[in-house]
Amino acid sequence: MIDKLATDKLRRSSLWAGRILSGLAVAFLLFDAIIKLPPIGPVTDTLRELGFVPTAELARGLGVLLLLSTALYALPRTAAIGAVLLTGYLGGAMAIQLRANTPVFSHLLFGAYVGLFVWAGLLLRSPRLRAALFSGVA
């Protein structure tokens, strides 16, 4: 009886921790996507600093891609594919930061930090995915 209570409490704690981590990641990613939709100066200036020829279409395209990937991640049924798409997006962002020779811990690895929040949140809130990924791990 006590084991079941402890297991249920751990399961609920894990679920809430996953929701909080996922919520933080979604909030940041939505903010990042939304500021790319209108052609605002800081976004185009940053694109220029990273070596792009900034256009409203480029920024808007990145914003729409990030918005769709984040929406897929936020929905429980499509969260895994959303996490995979966000991993690709964040990996591309890290590659651009590497190419631009930006500071490692504050700029380059920021995509990895967000990616860790995305995957940790998903694995904590999805016992089925956790079991599928780690069933053979000893």
N, C-alpha and C positions, 0 to 999 in steps of 0.2 A: 504494500500500500504506500509506504513512504517512498519507495523507488519510483513509483508512478507519479506521485506528487512532485518529486524532485525533477523527473524527466519533463513533466508538463511545464513546470516553472522555467526550466532551461530552454525548452522549445519556445515559450512565449518571450523570454528575454532575447533569444536569438532573433526571433521575428521582429521585435521592436528595434533592436540594434541595426538589423538590416534595413528596416524602413527608414531609420534616421540617417544612416549612411547614404542610402539611395536618394532620400529627399534632399540632402545637402548637395549631392552630385547633380541631381536634376535641377535644383535651383540655380546652381552656377552655370550649367550648360544652357538652360533656358535664357538666362541673362546674356550669355555670350552669343547665343543665336539671335536674340532679339536686337542687340545693338548692331548686328551686321545687316539687318534688313533695310533700314533707311541709310542713305549715303551720308554718314557723319564723318567729320574730320578726323577724330582719333583713330577710327578704323582704317581709313585710307592712308593716314600717316604711318600707322603700324605696318600695313601691307607694303608700303614703299620702303620702309626700313628693313623689311625682311627680303627685299629683292624683287617684289612683284611690281608690275605696272598696274597700279590700283584703278579699278573701274567699279562703278556701282553694281554692275552685273556680277563681277567676281565676288565681291563682298556678299551680295544678296544670295548668290548661289551657295556659298559656304554656309550662310545663315540658314537657308532652307534645308540643306543637307543635314546640318546639325540639329535643326528643329525636328525633322522627321526621325532621325536616329534616336533622339532623346524621347520623343513620343512613343516610339516602339519599345524603348527600355522601360518607360514608366508604366506601360500596360502589362499586367501580369502574364497574359497569354503569349506576348511577343517579347518579353523582357530579355530572353537569352539572345535572340537575333539582334535586338537593339544593343546589347552589351558587345556583341561581336562587331557590329557596325561602328559603335563608339570607339572600340579598341583600334580599329583601322583609322578612324578620323584622328584620334589622339596620337597614334603612331606617326601619321603624316605631319601633324603639327610638330612633333618632336624632331622629325627629320628636317623640317624647314628651320627650326631653331638651331639645330646642329649646323646646317649649311650657313646660317647667318652668323655663326660663331658667337652666340649669346651666352651669358653666364649659365653655368651648369645647374646649380641647385635652385636658382630662382626662376629661370626661364625654361631651359632645356628639359629638366625633369618634371616640370609642372604637369605635363601631359601624363606622365607615369603616376603622379600623385592622384590626379583625378581618376585615372583608370583603375587604380587600387580601390578607391572609394566605390566606383561602379561595380567592380567584380566582388569585392567584399560584401557590399550591400546585397547584391543579387544572391550570393551563396548563403548568406545568413538568413535571407527571407524565403529561400526556396530549398526545402529539404530534398525534394525529388531531384533537382539539378545537382545538389551537393552529392547525393547518393550515386547519381549517374556518373559524375566526374571522378569520384574518389572510391568507387566500389572495389576496385582491385588494388588499391594502395594499401600496403602493409605498414 
